[in-house]
Amino acid sequence: MDLQITEGQFVSWDHHRNGPTTVQVMVVDRFRITYRYADDYWDSVEATVFRSLAEHTANWRPASDEEIASFRARFRPAPQNWD
């Protein structure tokens, strides 16, 4: 299944022990997807000559309603989360 990733969308991926990670996608362009975690830390994945965006996001899926609610409940934008 090809996931169409759009700005503002919540996506999750599963970890073996720690449960799913849920992030909000902030910027999507041809070569990079930038997203933020609930603590407002931003990260990204980039297409390279070694790995495409499709490969980077192969295990991503749309976040469930429960995962989105959990993200929103924990979300604290910087600098509020610096204490």
Secondary structure, 3 states (H helix, E strand, C coil): CCCCCCCCCEEEEEECCCEEEEEEEEEECCCEEEEECCCCCEEEEECCCCCCHHHHCCCCEECCHHHHHHHHHHCCCCCHHHC
